[in-house]
């Protein structure tokens, strides 16, 4: 049970600070959703916080933690196949495209602290607010939008609802992803196409439309330090804008315990490493321009997965 007097709430200003924007920006894009969802939470303190941190440390040190990389492709095939089956069995309900890793009733990281939400879907709902703000702010000028590492196409389904006139492309190395997208186009008449794409070996014959924007959303974490091939592909294709929503290790301040633990977890998982530093090198070399970057201090108990960097090739 949650004691009412100990409850706090993520306010409009809190969302603005989390996303690195203004309250007016949030009010102009997200209020319909924010007003209808419960964003209350309580801080986890004392022995409960100690126990949570101990659990995190034990998890990091355990053999359960598997490093990301090319060898994990079969797991993603199985995961998106589950979403595909649920999607078909539901009569093509796009709510069934939400990945299973969005767990319910779990503590989360918020502003370098640990909190317990009231709403079981707090993580998913905060992600929806962020996605709504990000997509409406940065994607409206494109004719075509590409999501690389799109998984079960849950973000693309949202995009189709707000930008039905745009051409959407979902790219993923797991084949069930392409089947989901084929069914979305067939049964919902969306302007969407799916392609098989591997970050580790990009298909250089796959060319982007003119006036296109590219984004990733928690997908590059799987490549570790092997991001150069994808970066070179993007530089060659030269989209109007590139948006990467990822766990970006360079943003953590290890003088804070939650950030120190996040870096330990990040390294154990072999998540995206050196990507922001590489973008900064490319900017210094005059090959790209970084337009925005921000550490969003929010995520599951292990890391902050919604930080972002926005850039464009020159």
Beta strands, then each sheet from edge to edge (+ up, - down):
strand 1: 8-9
strand 2: 40-43
strand 3: 107-110
strand 4: 114-117
strand 5: 144-148
strand 6: 167-172
strand 7: 192-196
strand 8: 212-217
strand 9: 241-246
strand 10: 288-294
strand 11: 298-299
strand 12: 307-313
sheet 1: 1+ 2- 4+ 3- 11+
sheet 2: 7+ 6+ 5+ 8+ 9+ 12- 10+
end
